[in-house]
Amino acid sequence: MKNKRDGLDLERCNEFENVDIELDDIYSKGEDDKAKTPLTVGFKELEVGMQWATVYEAGEHMRRNNDGHTMVLRHGNFQNSCGGKLGADNTLCNAPWVAREVEALVRDVRAMTPKAIKTRMKTQYGVEISYWTAWNARQICMESIVGSYDQGYHDLPSLCVEILKSNPGGIARTWRQDDTLQWTGTLVAFKASLNGFVKGYRPILGLDGCFLKGKYGGVCLSVLSLDANNGLFPIGVYMCRTECKESWLDFLSKIEPYLSTHP
C-alpha cells in the first residue's frame, strides 16, 4: 500500500519498528566505552600544578560497599605532581603524630631511642624528622605507657599507702617541706627485707647511692647486707634530692630502729 501524495511505502514501516530500541541506549553505551578506556597518565598540568585522574578513570577502579553509599578504591595508578614536604620543616610531622604512629612499637621495645624512631619514620613513611621531634614523641609515648613524672610525684603519698596495705610492718613514707610543700625524700623498705636481715643475714651493712636520670634528677640511696653466699641483699632505699652527709644521716636515722634488733 502506497501513499501517492508523499511517496511513502507504508508496507515497509515494520522494518523500522526496532530502530527506537536500538538507539535508546546509545548515549549510555558511549559513556560506558569511555569509562572502560585504559587508564593513561601524562595529563597536562593544571594551573595549580597538579595532575589528577578524571571521574571516569577513577570510577573504573572503585566499587560500592554493601551499605549502598560508600565507595572503596581498589587499585589505581593515579599520579599527583603536588609534592609534599618530607623534611623536618613539615609542620604535620610533629611529635603528637609521630607518637601515635610508634606508640605500639615503644610499648614492646621500651629501650627504643629517638634515633631509632627517626629511622622508623624514614623507612616506613619516607619522612625526615628532627632528633628533638623524635625525642618529644618518645616522651609522649612513655607518659602514655607509664605515666608522667609530675603525676608520679603527686601520687607518692597514695603509693606509700598502697605499699603499707600490701606489706604490713614495712616502711613506706614520703616527706616534703612545710612551707613550700616541695618533695624532700621517700623511704621504702619491705617487711620481708627487714625481717631477713634481723633473723638470718650477716650483721654487715653496705651503703650505696646512684643518680636518678629522670626529668627532675635526684639520687637513690640504698642500704644492703650480705647473705650466706656473700650475695648482696637489699634492705631499703631512700630517694632524695642530693647525696650528702645530711641525707645519709636522715636515711639511717629513719631505718635504724628496724635494724637494731639484729642479734
HELIX and SHEET records of a PDB file:
HELIX    1   1 LEU A   10  PHE A   16  5                                   7    
HELIX    2   2 VAL A   19  ASP A   24  1                                   6    
HELIX    3   3 ILE A   26  ALA A   35  1                                  10    
HELIX    4   4 VAL A   55  GLY A   59  1                                   5    
HELIX    5   5 ALA A   95  ASP A  108  1                                  14    
HELIX    6   6 PRO A  114  TYR A  125  1                                  12    
HELIX    7   7 TYR A  131  VAL A  146  1                                  16    
HELIX    8   8 TYR A  149  HIS A  154  1                                   6    
HELIX    9   9 LEU A  156  SER A  166  1                                  11    
HELIX   10  10 LYS A  191  GLY A  200  1                                  10    
HELIX   11  11 LYS A  245  LEU A  259  1                                  15    
SHEET    1   A 2 LYS A   2  ASN A   3  0                                        
SHEET    2   A 2 LEU A   8  ASP A   9 -1                                        
SHEET    1   B 2 MET A  62  ARG A  64  0                                        
SHEET    2   B 2 MET A  71  LEU A  73 -1                                        
SHEET    1   C 5 ILE A 171  ARG A 176  0                                        
SHEET    2   C 5 TRP A 183  ALA A 189 -1                                        
SHEET    3   C 5 LEU A 232  CYS A 240 -1                                        
SHEET    4   C 5 VAL A 219  LEU A 226 -1                                        
SHEET    5   C 5 GLY A 206  PHE A 211 -1                                        
END                                                                             
